[in-house]
């Protein structure tokens, strides 16, 4: 082993993904230590119980970075909760300074627990933007932060390639004046449905002008901001996920010549006969696919239901336009997969149990009737929603 070049040893150890195996490698020989540590310390998670004022993980992280400062250069992904107490923020700021010195962080995910940015430790509000500006930084995810300066969002949009903003409330007073798009490499923008998104985009309207997006996840809003986001990147957009709610208004997508993947999420409705129905606007959206995105490769339809005390019966099994015959191949020649998913409106409820199994069985039959050509050709799949963890929200993000 000692005669092998260190570069070869490093390359071999990099293929070891299991942390227990990496730890075993580090104990085998000295020349395996550095390569093993780069895998063991690639990710760091600093979480704390918001009901407690104790965050032992923060103190432990600071201690081992003090003792082994070279480890900060191995850390690529950091997930953290902003502590609400002063001492925790002091410790966190120290850790971030060490990571800033390491200079290789690529992904940062912050849960603010609804804290106000301007009430945080002043040094912390200076260090976080410095971390965001690291040349290595690629992904930034912000959750539940109030009074966030628009300049921080502007800076993020100018620096990272992947940005998600969930329940982020901006400061009332704009702190940037130019209504211009940032000089951006931003390729992925994720704006999950929440009541604060419209407020965020009013303060950070430069996001509506970003033109190089390849991936966009957004909700269909009455204010129409989703139209601006889609239109500004229409020439380059390759992946679009849109939450349509009850789908009560038409989607009216612009031409998306580069679009390869479309995901539509919606909530089912119940008509006067107590039958579940798919909204007409879904039908019109599917009918427009050949004109809107002729190079589409994958289509995903996700239907959210509630646990209602009623038998899950679906109304209208007539085929969707386009997919009533195999002639759809002439209109969508690159389409290779349609995935339909049934889930609960609450993503934290397991899609299981007798009621859901019956609903899923009937949903499968419905989709086979609505998409008969895709079913006959074997490109239709149907599945169930995945249970998500409230604590591990960031794990579902890129």
C-alpha positions as CSV (number, residue, x, y, z in Angstrom):
1,X,0.0,0.0,0.0
2,X,2.8,2.4,0.9
3,X,4.3,2.0,-2.6
4,X,1.2,3.2,-4.4
5,X,1.1,6.8,-5.5
6,X,-0.9,9.0,-3.1
7,X,-3.0,10.2,-6.0
8,X,-4.1,6.6,-6.7
9,X,-4.9,6.0,-3.1
10,X,-7.0,9.2,-3.0
11,X,-8.9,8.1,-6.1
12,X,-9.6,4.7,-4.7
13,X,-10.8,6.0,-1.3
14,X,-13.1,8.5,-3.1
15,X,-15.1,5.6,-4.5
16,X,-15.9,4.5,-0.9
17,X,-19.2,6.1,-0.1
18,X,-20.2,4.4,3.2
19,X,-19.0,6.4,6.2
20,X,-18.3,3.3,8.3
21,X,-16.0,2.0,5.5
22,X,-14.3,5.3,5.2
23,X,-13.6,5.3,9.0
24,X,-12.2,1.8,8.7
25,X,-9.9,3.0,5.8
26,X,-8.6,5.8,8.0
27,X,-7.6,3.4,10.7
28,X,-5.8,1.0,8.2
29,X,-2.8,3.1,7.2
30,X,-1.5,6.6,7.6
31,X,-1.6,7.3,3.8
32,X,-5.3,6.6,3.8
33,X,-6.1,9.1,6.5
34,X,-6.3,12.3,4.4
35,X,-8.4,10.7,1.6
36,X,-10.7,9.2,4.1
37,X,-11.2,12.4,6.0
38,X,-12.2,14.3,2.9
39,X,-15.1,11.9,2.6
40,X,-16.0,11.7,6.3
41,X,-16.1,15.5,6.7
42,X,-17.6,16.4,3.4
43,X,-21.0,17.2,5.0
44,X,-21.6,19.0,8.3
45,X,-25.0,19.3,10.0
46,X,-25.5,21.8,12.9
47,X,-29.0,21.3,14.1
48,X,-30.6,22.2,17.4
49,X,-33.9,21.8,19.2
50,X,-35.7,25.1,19.0
51,X,-37.4,24.4,22.4
52,X,-34.0,24.3,24.1
53,X,-31.2,26.8,24.5
54,X,-28.6,24.1,24.3
55,X,-26.9,23.3,21.0
56,X,-24.1,20.8,21.8
57,X,-23.4,20.1,18.1
58,X,-22.2,23.7,17.6
59,X,-19.7,23.5,20.5
60,X,-18.4,20.1,19.4
61,X,-17.9,21.3,15.8
62,X,-16.0,24.4,17.0
63,X,-13.8,22.2,19.2
64,X,-12.7,19.8,16.5
65,X,-12.2,22.6,14.0
66,X,-10.0,24.3,16.5
67,X,-8.0,21.1,17.2
68,X,-7.9,20.0,13.5
69,X,-8.2,23.3,11.4
70,X,-7.3,21.4,8.2
71,X,-10.7,19.7,8.4
72,X,-12.5,22.9,7.4
73,X,-11.0,22.6,3.9
74,X,-12.8,19.2,3.5
75,X,-16.3,20.5,4.3
76,X,-18.4,21.0,1.1
77,X,-22.0,20.9,2.4
78,X,-23.3,22.7,5.5
79,X,-26.8,22.5,6.9
80,X,-27.5,24.6,10.0
81,X,-30.2,26.0,12.2
82,X,-29.7,29.6,13.3
83,X,-29.6,29.6,17.1
84,X,-31.9,32.1,18.8
85,X,-29.6,32.6,21.8
86,X,-26.5,34.8,21.8
87,X,-23.9,32.3,22.8
88,X,-25.0,29.9,20.1
89,X,-24.7,32.6,17.5
90,X,-21.2,33.5,18.7
91,X,-20.2,29.8,18.3
92,X,-21.8,29.6,14.9
93,X,-20.0,32.8,13.7
94,X,-16.7,31.3,14.8
95,X,-17.4,28.1,12.9
96,X,-18.3,30.0,9.7
97,X,-15.1,32.0,9.9
98,X,-13.1,28.8,9.9
99,X,-15.1,27.5,7.0
100,X,-14.6,30.8,5.2
101,X,-10.9,30.4,5.7
102,X,-11.1,26.8,4.4
103,X,-12.7,28.3,1.3
104,X,-14.3,25.2,-0.3
105,X,-17.9,25.2,0.8
106,X,-20.3,24.3,-2.1
107,X,-23.7,24.0,-0.5
108,X,-25.3,26.0,2.4
109,X,-28.7,25.4,3.8
110,X,-30.0,27.6,6.6
111,X,-33.2,27.2,8.7
112,X,-33.8,30.6,10.4
113,X,-36.7,29.3,12.5
114,X,-38.6,32.5,11.7
115,X,-36.0,34.7,13.3
116,X,-35.5,38.3,12.2
117,X,-32.3,38.9,10.3
118,X,-31.7,42.3,11.9
119,X,-31.9,40.7,15.4
120,X,-29.1,38.3,14.8
121,X,-25.5,38.9,16.0
122,X,-24.1,41.7,13.8
123,X,-20.9,39.7,13.0
124,X,-23.1,36.8,11.9
125,X,-25.0,38.9,9.4
126,X,-21.7,39.9,7.9
127,X,-20.1,36.5,7.8
128,X,-23.1,34.7,6.1
129,X,-22.9,36.9,3.0
130,X,-19.2,36.4,2.9
131,X,-19.8,32.6,2.9
132,X,-22.3,33.1,0.0
133,X,-19.7,34.9,-2.0
134,X,-17.2,32.1,-1.9
135,X,-16.1,31.2,-5.4
136,X,-16.8,27.5,-4.6
137,X,-20.4,28.2,-3.5
138,X,-22.9,26.5,-5.8
139,X,-26.2,25.9,-3.8
140,X,-28.0,28.1,-1.3
141,X,-31.2,27.1,0.5
142,X,-32.9,29.6,2.9
143,X,-35.9,28.6,5.0
144,X,-38.0,30.7,7.4
145,X,-35.9,33.9,7.7
146,X,-37.7,37.2,8.4
147,X,-36.5,40.7,7.5
148,X,-33.9,39.4,5.1
149,X,-32.3,42.3,3.2
150,X,-33.0,42.1,-0.5
151,X,-29.3,42.8,-1.1
152,X,-28.5,39.3,0.4
153,X,-30.9,37.7,-2.1
154,X,-29.4,39.8,-4.9
155,X,-25.9,38.7,-3.8
156,X,-27.0,35.0,-3.7
157,X,-28.6,35.3,-7.2
158,X,-25.4,36.8,-8.4
159,X,-23.2,34.1,-6.9
160,X,-24.8,30.6,-6.8
161,X,-26.1,28.3,-9.4
162,X,-29.0,26.8,-7.3
163,X,-31.1,29.0,-5.1
164,X,-34.2,28.1,-3.0
165,X,-36.2,30.5,-0.9
166,X,-39.0,29.2,1.3
167,X,-40.9,31.3,3.8
168,X,-38.3,34.1,3.4
169,X,-39.8,37.5,4.3
170,X,-37.8,40.5,3.0
171,X,-37.2,43.8,4.8
172,X,-40.0,46.3,4.3
173,X,-37.6,49.0,3.0
174,X,-35.7,48.1,-0.2
175,X,-32.0,48.3,0.3
176,X,-31.1,48.1,-3.3
177,X,-32.4,50.7,-5.8
178,X,-31.6,49.4,-9.3
179,X,-34.4,47.3,-10.7
180,X,-31.9,45.2,-12.8
181,X,-31.2,41.5,-13.1
182,X,-28.1,40.4,-11.2
183,X,-25.0,39.4,-13.1
184,X,-25.9,35.8,-12.6
185,X,-24.9,32.2,-13.2
186,X,-28.2,31.1,-11.6
187,X,-29.5,28.0,-13.3
188,X,-32.0,26.6,-10.7
189,X,-34.6,28.7,-8.8
190,X,-36.9,27.0,-6.3
191,X,-39.8,29.0,-4.8
192,X,-42.1,26.5,-3.0
193,X,-45.7,27.6,-2.4
194,X,-46.1,29.8,0.7
195,X,-47.9,32.9,1.6
196,X,-44.7,35.0,1.7
197,X,-43.5,34.3,-1.9
198,X,-45.4,37.3,-3.5
199,X,-44.0,39.6,-0.8
200,X,-40.5,38.3,-1.5
201,X,-40.7,38.9,-5.2
202,X,-42.1,42.4,-4.8
203,X,-39.0,43.3,-2.8
204,X,-36.7,41.1,-5.0
205,X,-38.2,41.8,-8.4
206,X,-34.8,41.4,-10.0
207,X,-35.5,37.6,-9.7
208,X,-38.3,38.0,-12.3
209,X,-35.7,39.2,-14.8
210,X,-33.2,36.3,-14.5
211,X,-32.8,35.0,-18.0
212,X,-30.6,31.9,-17.8
213,X,-32.6,29.6,-15.7
214,X,-32.5,25.9,-16.7
215,X,-34.7,24.7,-13.8
216,X,-37.6,26.4,-12.2
217,X,-39.9,25.3,-9.4
218,X,-42.7,27.7,-8.7
219,X,-46.4,27.9,-7.7
220,X,-49.1,29.3,-10.0
221,X,-50.1,32.5,-8.3
222,X,-53.1,34.9,-8.8
223,X,-50.6,37.8,-9.1
224,X,-49.1,36.2,-12.2
225,X,-45.5,36.3,-11.0
226,X,-45.1,32.7,-12.3
227,X,-45.7,34.0,-15.8
228,X,-42.9,36.5,-15.5
229,X,-40.5,33.9,-14.2
230,X,-41.3,31.4,-16.9
231,X,-41.3,34.0,-19.7
232,X,-37.9,35.5,-18.8
233,X,-36.2,32.1,-19.1
234,X,-38.4,30.7,-21.8
235,X,-35.6,30.3,-24.3
236,X,-33.4,28.2,-22.0
237,X,-35.7,26.5,-19.5
238,X,-35.3,22.7,-19.5
239,X,-37.0,21.6,-16.3
240,X,-40.2,23.2,-15.0
241,X,-42.2,22.2,-11.9
242,X,-45.3,24.2,-11.2
243,X,-47.7,23.9,-8.3
244,X,-51.2,24.7,-9.6
245,X,-53.3,24.2,-6.5
246,X,-56.9,23.7,-7.5
247,X,-56.0,24.7,-11.0
248,X,-58.9,27.1,-11.2
249,X,-57.3,29.4,-13.9
250,X,-55.5,28.4,-17.1
251,X,-51.8,27.9,-17.1
252,X,-51.2,29.5,-20.5
253,X,-47.5,28.5,-20.8
254,X,-45.4,30.5,-23.4
255,X,-43.4,28.5,-26.0
256,X,-40.7,26.6,-24.3
257,X,-38.5,25.2,-27.1
258,X,-35.8,23.8,-24.8
259,X,-38.1,22.2,-22.2
260,X,-37.3,18.6,-21.6
261,X,-39.2,17.9,-18.3
262,X,-42.5,19.2,-17.1
263,X,-44.0,18.5,-13.6
264,X,-47.5,19.6,-12.8
265,X,-48.8,19.4,-9.2
266,X,-52.5,20.0,-8.4
267,X,-55.1,19.3,-5.8
268,X,-58.2,17.2,-6.7
269,X,-61.6,18.7,-6.5
270,X,-65.0,17.2,-5.7
271,X,-68.1,17.9,-7.8
272,X,-71.7,18.0,-6.7
273,X,-72.0,14.3,-7.2
274,X,-69.2,13.7,-4.6
275,X,-67.0,12.4,-7.4
276,X,-63.3,13.3,-7.7
277,X,-62.6,15.3,-10.8
278,X,-59.5,16.5,-12.7
279,X,-59.7,20.2,-13.5
280,X,-60.4,21.3,-17.1
281,X,-57.3,23.4,-17.1
282,X,-55.2,20.3,-16.8
283,X,-56.8,19.0,-19.9
284,X,-56.1,22.2,-21.8
285,X,-52.5,22.3,-20.6
286,X,-51.9,18.7,-21.9
287,X,-53.6,19.6,-25.2
288,X,-51.2,22.5,-25.6
289,X,-48.0,20.4,-25.0
290,X,-47.1,19.8,-28.6
291,X,-47.2,23.6,-29.4
292,X,-45.6,24.7,-26.1
293,X,-42.8,22.1,-25.7
294,X,-42.3,20.0,-28.8
295,X,-39.1,18.5,-27.4
296,X,-40.6,17.3,-24.1
297,X,-39.0,14.0,-22.9
298,X,-40.7,13.5,-19.5
299,X,-44.1,14.5,-18.0
300,X,-45.0,14.1,-14.4
301,X,-48.5,14.7,-13.0
302,X,-48.9,14.7,-9.3
303,X,-52.4,14.7,-7.8
304,X,-52.9,15.6,-4.1
305,X,-55.9,14.3,-2.2
306,X,-57.2,14.7,1.3
307,X,-58.2,12.0,3.7
308,X,-62.0,12.5,3.2
309,X,-64.7,10.2,4.5
310,X,-66.0,9.5,1.0
311,X,-65.4,6.7,-1.5
312,X,-62.7,7.6,-3.9
313,X,-64.5,7.6,-7.2
314,X,-63.2,9.4,-10.3
315,X,-65.4,11.3,-12.7
316,X,-64.7,11.5,-16.5
317,X,-62.4,8.7,-17.7
318,X,-62.3,10.0,-21.3
319,X,-58.8,10.3,-22.8
320,X,-56.8,13.5,-22.6
321,X,-56.3,15.2,-25.9
322,X,-53.1,14.2,-27.8
323,X,-52.9,10.9,-26.0
324,X,-56.0,9.3,-27.3
325,X,-54.0,7.7,-30.1
326,X,-50.5,6.8,-31.1
327,X,-50.4,9.8,-33.4
328,X,-49.1,11.7,-30.4
329,X,-45.7,10.4,-31.4
330,X,-45.8,12.8,-34.4
331,X,-46.4,15.7,-32.1
332,X,-44.1,14.7,-29.2
333,X,-41.5,12.5,-30.8
334,X,-39.0,12.7,-27.9
335,X,-41.4,11.8,-25.1
336,X,-40.1,8.7,-23.3
337,X,-42.0,8.7,-20.0
338,X,-45.1,9.9,-18.2
339,X,-45.2,9.4,-14.5
340,X,-48.5,10.0,-12.6
341,X,-48.3,10.2,-8.8
342,X,-51.0,10.2,-6.2
343,X,-50.3,11.6,-2.8
344,X,-51.8,13.4,0.2
345,X,-52.1,17.1,0.4
346,X,-50.0,17.0,3.6
347,X,-46.6,15.6,2.4
348,X,-45.8,14.5,6.0
349,X,-48.6,11.9,6.0
350,X,-47.7,8.4,4.8
351,X,-49.4,7.4,1.6
352,X,-50.5,4.0,3.0
353,X,-53.5,2.3,4.6
354,X,-56.7,0.7,3.2
355,X,-58.2,4.0,2.1
356,X,-55.2,5.2,0.2
357,X,-54.6,1.8,-1.4
358,X,-58.2,1.8,-2.8
359,X,-57.7,5.4,-4.0
360,X,-54.4,4.4,-5.7
361,X,-55.9,1.4,-7.3
362,X,-58.7,3.5,-8.9
363,X,-56.2,6.3,-9.7
364,X,-54.2,3.8,-11.8
365,X,-57.3,2.8,-13.7
366,X,-58.1,6.4,-14.3
367,X,-54.7,7.3,-15.7
368,X,-54.7,4.2,-17.9
369,X,-58.0,5.5,-19.4
370,X,-56.8,9.2,-19.6
371,X,-53.5,8.3,-21.3
372,X,-54.4,5.2,-23.3
373,X,-51.7,5.6,-26.0
374,X,-49.0,6.1,-23.5
375,X,-50.2,3.1,-21.5
376,X,-50.3,0.9,-24.6
377,X,-46.8,2.0,-25.6
378,X,-45.4,1.2,-22.1
379,X,-44.2,4.7,-21.2
380,X,-46.8,5.3,-18.4
381,X,-46.0,4.6,-14.8
382,X,-48.1,5.3,-11.7
383,X,-46.8,5.7,-8.2
384,X,-47.5,7.0,-4.7
385,X,-46.3,10.2,-3.0
386,X,-43.2,9.9,-0.8
387,X,-43.4,10.7,2.9
388,X,-41.3,13.7,3.7
389,X,-39.7,14.6,7.0
390,X,-40.3,18.0,8.6
391,X,-36.9,17.9,10.2
392,X,-35.0,16.9,7.0
393,X,-36.6,19.4,4.6
394,X,-33.3,20.2,3.0
395,X,-32.6,16.6,2.0
396,X,-35.2,16.9,-0.7
397,X,-33.4,19.8,-2.3
398,X,-30.4,19.7,-4.8
